[in-house]
Amino acid sequence: MPGPTHEDFAQVVQRTDDLTPVVSDVVFGGIPHVFESDPDAWDFLRGGLSSALACEQEDVLVVGSAKMGYSLAPRKYGRPFLATSDIDVIVISAALYDEVWHAVLKWHYRRRHRLPPPDRAWDEQRRDDMYWGYLNPVGFKYRGLTRSAQLRPAMRVSTAWFNAFQGLSRTPAFAGRKVNGRLYRTRQHALSYHDHGLRELKRALRDAEEVEE
């Protein structure tokens, strides 16, 4: 069953105080727009990623325009999903997340107050995302870091993540499409992030109405 139009969804966002159920039921729930005509591809994506990353199928979700059929970004709200649009996927796994997190902590603790400047800049970038409970394993660049051997568990996650998403490209349904992934530690972290996104959208919609008046 198709999801709400962007006009209907805008009304839901504007009149709803608690947006967390909207995220859970609408933004996360149901068959993504991109797979409405090809549910087998949806099963393949969830099954392939959950198998490669050792997580549950229900913890693999499609979000954004590929899920809704239109962008939820405040500045691009309502822009339709196109044949050339990216597919944004989130994977929820405390085990994978903690493997990266603990490796970074071990690497840092040995020199807690005396990291070389390049290492410190890298660490600060990691901490900024990790505070919010998400990260992109293939966004980690390890080259040039000192004592990088201590980061091998994180590197293993990065490699597994890269291989899992690359494996999708061998299926016709994903040929020519870019599939992006983000790892969340828990479902609550994912809900909080997207709840914030809808609140930003709500503010933008309200501001747009005030300008029109």
Summary of the structure (lengths in Angstrom):
residues: 213
radius of gyration: 19.0
end to end distance: 35.3
largest distance: 59.9
contacts: 621
relative contact order: 0.17
helix: 61%
strand: 9%
